[in-house]
Amino acid sequence: MKFIATTPILVEEIVKDELVELGAGKTSAKRGKVFFESSLKKACEIGFNLRCGKRILMPISEWDYSSKESFYEASRKIEWENYIPYNKTFAVRIKGGDSVLRNTAYAALLIKDAIVDRIRDKKGGRPSVNKENPLISVLGLVQDNHAEISIDLCGPLHKRGYRKFATPGALNETLAAVILRICEYKGEELFLDPMAGSGTFGIEAAMISSQMAPGLLWNRNRGFFATDFISAKEKREIVNEAKNKISIPKEKIIVSDISAENIKICANNVKMAKLDKFITFMISDFFDLKFDFKKGIIVTNMPYGDHAEIMGEEKDFFNKVGDKLKKDFCGYRAYLLLGSNLAAKSIGLKASKKISLYNGSKEVKLCCYELYSGSRKKGNLD
Ligand SMILES: C[S@@+](CC[C@H](N)C(=O)[O-])C[C@H]1O[C@@H](n2cnc3c(N)ncnc32)[C@H](O)[C@@H]1O
């Protein structure tokens, strides 16, 4: 069967690699999507374990239409009774638009009517709509008189289930996982986020390090768990296999922040993720942090720095970050997510790599610094 993993843009290849690692067959990437082939059970398992993708879509139908009526008729032909149990909740979300279906909300309404009408006919009862928290989501694209409709197999993958509260500027969980994959973090070195906010990097790092599948934190009534797409036995196998993989992280994971309030929020999220045994918390100004560890990896997203100009205190802050890294973190690799190239310039260190990413709709830079001592220090740090 064919499936689609939707991805943050610019990182399609990273998601493709992870999909292959998880057992997806015949992959190919396009902007914001990776197509792959697998059995239905395997696709559910992939979604349960995938860190870097946004959603797993199961395409169920596509058709051309010339009028609203032909659009409705074609949507009613879909065997919805096989996808949406009549006693469960669902929602329809449509993107795109064209001259026939200018209004995507109207296109969604037509599909919703087709679903309800068909299931009522076939089953004598109808599923109800829950726009905020549906058990089954129908997602579609209508464009140039062509419709493509999918079922969201697992729900939004960034919603791991651990983030009860977020601090300002909290990173999307999927993007944090993408960044850790770019950093090639595998849990084999000390991990530090010195400006941790609500702790997204630390939590994702601990999940990688302990081989905890994100799906283990989901409630068991979302996506494929709410349907009969696969049997109860197959669902149990997916969960048990993931549970059996969990191990104790080999190296320390430290999250620190200047704000005691943020660390409290962070600790709460860590507890929700059931990772409290694996993460060390600190309340400290980054500029006062010092460790005896000779090497490690620093991954953080910095406050400030997303303005057109970086001056005064802000500029001093980034200068000081560069000085601090150079002085007290020799031997570490540092990955800083910065709001702009100007912020990167103000750090004053030579980045070994600069990668453009999107944080929501905003372009940001991931700057990699190899803080080696000795001869390489000159090349990298001066
Ligand atoms: C953009 S937020 C980080 C968000 C975080 N990655 C998350 O996903 O929630 C930046 C954090 O840097 C912290 N911060 C600012 N200045 C700091 C300093 N000098 N030392 C340590 N932390 C600092 C703030 O308290 C804030 O929590």
PDBQT file of the ligand as one rigid body, heavy atoms in Angstrom, charges set to zero:
ROOT
HETATM    1  C1  LIG A 401      13.470  30.442  22.952  1.00  0.00    +0.000 C 
HETATM    2  S1  LIG A 401      13.402  29.915  24.609  1.00  0.00    +0.000 S 
HETATM    3  C2  LIG A 401      13.825  28.210  24.507  1.00  0.00    +0.000 C 
HETATM    4  C3  LIG A 401      12.613  27.393  24.185  1.00  0.00    +0.000 C 
HETATM    5  C4  LIG A 401      12.856  25.906  24.297  1.00  0.00    +0.000 C 
HETATM    6  N1  LIG A 401      13.743  25.370  23.290  1.00  0.00    +0.000 N 
HETATM    7  C5  LIG A 401      11.530  25.136  24.264  1.00  0.00    +0.000 C 
HETATM    8  O1  LIG A 401      11.302  24.321  23.349  1.00  0.00    +0.000 OA
HETATM    9  O2  LIG A 401      10.680  25.389  25.105  1.00  0.00    +0.000 OA
HETATM   10  C6  LIG A 401      14.854  30.621  25.275  1.00  0.00    +0.000 C 
HETATM   11  C7  LIG A 401      15.095  30.337  26.744  1.00  0.00    +0.000 C 
HETATM   12  O3  LIG A 401      16.359  30.947  27.093  1.00  0.00    +0.000 OA
HETATM   13  C8  LIG A 401      16.299  31.290  28.451  1.00  0.00    +0.000 C 
HETATM   14  N2  LIG A 401      17.399  32.250  28.699  1.00  0.00    +0.000 N 
HETATM   15  C9  LIG A 401      17.501  33.535  28.297  1.00  0.00    +0.000 A 
HETATM   16  N3  LIG A 401      18.684  34.052  28.702  1.00  0.00    +0.000 NA
HETATM   17  C10 LIG A 401      19.356  33.062  29.353  1.00  0.00    +0.000 A 
HETATM   18  C11 LIG A 401      20.611  32.971  29.994  1.00  0.00    +0.000 A 
HETATM   19  N4  LIG A 401      21.436  33.992  30.033  1.00  0.00    +0.000 N 
HETATM   20  N5  LIG A 401      20.968  31.796  30.539  1.00  0.00    +0.000 NA
HETATM   21  C12 LIG A 401      20.135  30.725  30.525  1.00  0.00    +0.000 A 
HETATM   22  N6  LIG A 401      18.923  30.760  29.943  1.00  0.00    +0.000 NA
HETATM   23  C13 LIG A 401      18.524  31.923  29.358  1.00  0.00    +0.000 A 
HETATM   24  C14 LIG A 401      14.893  31.845  28.625  1.00  0.00    +0.000 C 
HETATM   25  O4  LIG A 401      14.502  31.818  29.981  1.00  0.00    +0.000 OA
HETATM   26  C15 LIG A 401      14.071  30.926  27.714  1.00  0.00    +0.000 C 
HETATM   27  O5  LIG A 401      13.505  29.871  28.460  1.00  0.00    +0.000 OA
ENDROOT
TORSDOF 0
